[in-house]
Amino acid sequence: MWKWQKEFVRRQDISGEFYGRYIDDIFMTWNKSENELRKLLDAANSWHPNIKLEYKI
């Protein structure tokens, strides 16, 4: 999971956002548009065939 997660964390660090994870739950802040967030989450779903995100905005 860390190998997949480190790209997500890197993107959050660059933009000065918060990213936290507890077991299989993720909490993050986002200050760009909702459309950009959906694009990021959809892209993250393609990074590994066995890891899929279900998200609530």
C-alpha angles and dihedrals in degrees: 000000000000092000089057094040098052092071090052091048091047091055092048093049092051092056095042094245130141123252124181134169133194116184101307100342123095127199121189141161123230129187100180127083123302088239091058090049092052090049091052093048092047090050091048089055089063097051095086129015094222099045118074128171125221109193142188120201 
